[in-house]
């Protein structure tokens, strides 16, 4: 069983569309994250949820809205997609937020906005 | 904010050769994580270093944190094609108030030629 799974793996869409990426973890972790990796492979944190509560919200356009229906899921919804949103998005989870927590990553969703 | 620089940005080595990747921080680190990203996959935890002078090994990969806790080196002995990927370092977050926000350096792309 995949510990952190995200779908879809590839997403190709037109500018202006709205799309969602789903993430699920079966590790029993309390904390989940979304990271964005740009074309230069630079990985940046976007959001983090702990027990369904938003705890990290970096400077991300409000077109991006995370939703955590329960501890095991953290979905990312993107409105009015722009060309600059093209990137690989990674979901991750950790046991807690104690600063000593190892992150487990999903395999990524490659988003291409045309 | 914590600034991390990794060097080199990319590296091509012949299979069987040793190599070193460096991670330098502008501030004293609370600790340091090393992760590896295989192409098209998520990040995999390699090791975490906390104490000045600490050294850890995992198979043929050894990482060390210097005494001042501002620089870490990751050394691979007798490189194999399976070592290819992107190596990222990230400072250990300082506890709960930071929400376990793990940020990463720009990464080092490693290619191993057979």
Boltz contact constraints between the chains, C-beta under 6 A:
constraints:
  - contact:
      token1: [A, 41]
      token2: [B, 86]
      max_distance: 6.0
  - contact:
      token1: [A, 41]
      token2: [B, 107]
      max_distance: 6.0
  - contact:
      token1: [A, 42]
      token2: [B, 106]
      max_distance: 6.0
  - contact:
      token1: [A, 43]
      token2: [B, 104]
      max_distance: 6.0
  - contact:
      token1: [A, 45]
      token2: [B, 101]
      max_distance: 6.0
  - contact:
      token1: [A, 48]
      token2: [B, 99]
      max_distance: 6.0
  - contact:
      token1: [A, 55]
      token2: [B, 99]
      max_distance: 6.0
  - contact:
      token1: [A, 56]
      token2: [B, 99]
      max_distance: 6.0
  - contact:
      token1: [A, 56]
      token2: [B, 101]
      max_distance: 6.0
  - contact:
      token1: [A, 90]
      token2: [B, 42]
      max_distance: 6.0
  - contact:
      token1: [A, 94]
      token2: [B, 100]
      max_distance: 6.0
  - contact:
      token1: [A, 97]
      token2: [B, 96]
      max_distance: 6.0
  - contact:
      token1: [A, 97]
      token2: [B, 99]
      max_distance: 6.0
  - contact:
      token1: [A, 97]
      token2: [B, 100]
      max_distance: 6.0
  - contact:
      token1: [A, 98]
      token2: [B, 96]
      max_distance: 6.0
  - contact:
      token1: [A, 99]
      token2: [B, 93]
      max_distance: 6.0
  - contact:
      token1: [A, 99]
      token2: [B, 94]
      max_distance: 6.0
  - contact:
      token1: [A, 99]
      token2: [B, 95]
      max_distance: 6.0
  - contact:
      token1: [A, 99]
      token2: [B, 100]
      max_distance: 6.0
  - contact:
      token1: [A, 101]
      token2: [B, 100]
      max_distance: 6.0
  - contact:
      token1: [A, 102]
      token2: [B, 45]
      max_distance: 6.0
  - contact:
      token1: [A, 103]
      token2: [B, 102]
      max_distance: 6.0
  - contact:
      token1: [A, 105]
      token2: [B, 42]
      max_distance: 6.0
  - contact:
      token1: [A, 105]
      token2: [B, 43]
      max_distance: 6.0
  - contact:
      token1: [A, 106]
      token2: [B, 42]
      max_distance: 6.0
  - contact:
      token1: [A, 107]
      token2: [B, 41]
      max_distance: 6.0
  - contact:
      token1: [A, 107]
      token2: [B, 42]
      max_distance: 6.0
  - contact:
      token1: [A, 108]
      token2: [B, 42]
      max_distance: 6.0
